Amino acid sequence: MKPRALTVCRLAEDQDRLKSRLRAVCHHVHVCSTLKEGLKALQHDSYDLMILDYDTVETSDIPLVEQAATTPSNTQLFILNNNPDKARLAKLLGAGFLTQLFARERALEGDDLAIAISKLSTGDIFGLDPYIEECGQREHHFLRNSVQKNELLDRVDRFSEPHPLPARLKDHFKSVADELITNAVYNAPICPEGQHRYSALSRTVPVQLEAQQQVSLELAFDGHRLALAVTDPFGSLTPSTVLRSLTNCFQEGSLQINVGSGGAGMGLFYSLTSVSQMIINIQPGVRTEMIGILDVVGNYRNFVQQPKSFHLFVHRG
């Protein structure tokens, strides 16, 4: 069944754009102009998701956002954001409920909302297919040990080279691949007792994974987006670790994160800020997939100034 959606958006033209985007994937869309109106609507009716234009929320109203996200608990909150204020994002992430952050214009102009709603509705959260057109170019590689990482990074270089991206963005893409592969090899593996096996090791110490523990790297390009997906077969990354790490990093002056306890640490924050869109898919105890997507538009300065999208999905059942 299609979900019922509540939207909170001040401008009439943006309300119309949201309704147009949601019409195909939602059973019903109720529109509010203010957050307080949205809270009243939640008290009188049930909604599967609430889409909030966070740019219109005053700092003093941020506690109301948490109230909207947690009452009732089965309403999924989507945040549309163009505001680069790191402190505001830190407050949202620190509250522990922000798993769907959309760059506002991407959401209003593209398919991001529909993709996220479909993944939440069906439970089918893994893979690059929702984000990359079928006609796109693809490569799939596997890694059994840390020494192979350099070979994979060379493949990332060769894959991105012919595509129309500024050289600095191609460097970002390769660096994100490096971070995510390193996390999958050193931070993700766990012992039978549940302890992280290699996270305390120096990244110069070679690591050999067992045959059934190989890490996969998928690369894709469809003319509009350059994407990579790194998947590990452990599923040891937790939503709380993700949100805690990002919260610490978004807080001014708190960029030094301890990665010795198996968390993603600064690598996660760097990856998020180095792509247009980052998606983390987790099946606890089974696998974690981390996806980075670069939009092939504009120049490097435009990319730096653009807000980023972040999505965290957890497989239930």
PyMOL commands that set and color helices and strands:
alter all, ss='L'
color gray80, all
select helices_A, chain A and resi 12-22+35-44+54-56+59-70+86-94+104-109+112-122+146-160+167-187+211-213+239-250+265-273+300-305
alter helices_A, ss='H'
color red, helices_A
select strands_A, chain A and resi 4-8+28-32+49-53+76-81+100-103+137-143+215-221+225-232+277-283+287-295+309-314
alter strands_A, ss='S'
color yellow, strands_A
deselect
rebuild
show_as cartoon
